Amino acid sequence: MSDQNTSSPTATISGVVGIVLYVATGFVYLTSGLVVPAPWLFPLWGVWLVGLYVLIRVFGNRRAWTPLVAVAAAAVWWLYVTLGGLFLDWTA
């Protein structure tokens, strides 16, 4: 199924930017072990892997939306770490 959004050069550039941004969030997720205790770290990594699946699907269908997946990943990470710090006393 071909979508007009996937064939434009702007959408392709946006898709590649989204992939690069998502990989950058992966670094943040991987280094979260400095703040997040190990039992809580593995579900966080699972969330990132699910997001990677979503990113691949979005890149195939609507490339221009891939930066939104990276922004959502950053927001989920921030919310996870912030709430863990508030309610579970996670500290660095």
N, C-alpha and C positions, 0 to 999 in steps of 0.2 A: 504494500500500500504506500504510494508516494504522496507525500504531503508537500505543499508548496513551501512550507516553512523550513524543510530540511535541505532544499536545493539552493537557497540563496547564499551567496558568499558571506553576507553579514551574519546569517544564522550559524554558518559553519564556524566563523571566527568566534562568535558568542559561545558556541558549544565547546570549542577548544579552551577558551578562557574559563568556562565553567568546570571543565575537567581539571585544569591546573589548580583552580581554587579549591576544588574538592580534595585533591591530593594534598594540598597545604593543610586542610582541616585534618587530614589523616595523621599528619605529624603531631598536631595538637592532641588528637585522641590517643596516639601512642605514648606521648610523654605525660599523659594525665596521671600516670602512676606515681608521680611526685606528690600529688594531692589526694587522689582517690585510692582508698584501700583496695587491695587485690580482689576480694570477693565482689566488690562493686565495679571493678574495672572491666571484667569480662562481659557483663551485659552492655556496658558502654561500647566496647569494641564490636559487639554484635549489632548494635544500633548503627554503627558506622558501616558495617558490611551490608546491612539492609539498605542503607542509603546509597551504597555503591551500586547495588542492583537497580534501585530506582534511577540513579544517574544514567546507567547504561540504557535503560528503557526510554528515558526522556531524550537522551542523545539520539536514539534511533527514530523517535517520533517527532519531537519538538525541540530541536537543538537550541533554539534561542532561550529556552527555559532552563537550561542546565546551570547557569549561575544562581538561579533561585534554589536549586538543590544544595549548592555549597553554602549559601546563606542560611538555609534551614538547618544544615548540619552544624554550623557554627552556633546558631541560636539554641539548638538542642544541647550541645556541649555546655554552653554557658549556663543554661537553666539547670542541667544535671549537676554541675559542679557547685553552682550557687545554692541550690536547694540542699545538696548534701552537706555543704558547709554550715548552712543554717540549722538544719534539723538533725544531722548526724555528727556534728562537730568535726568534720574533716578539716585538717590543717596541714600546711606544708611542713 
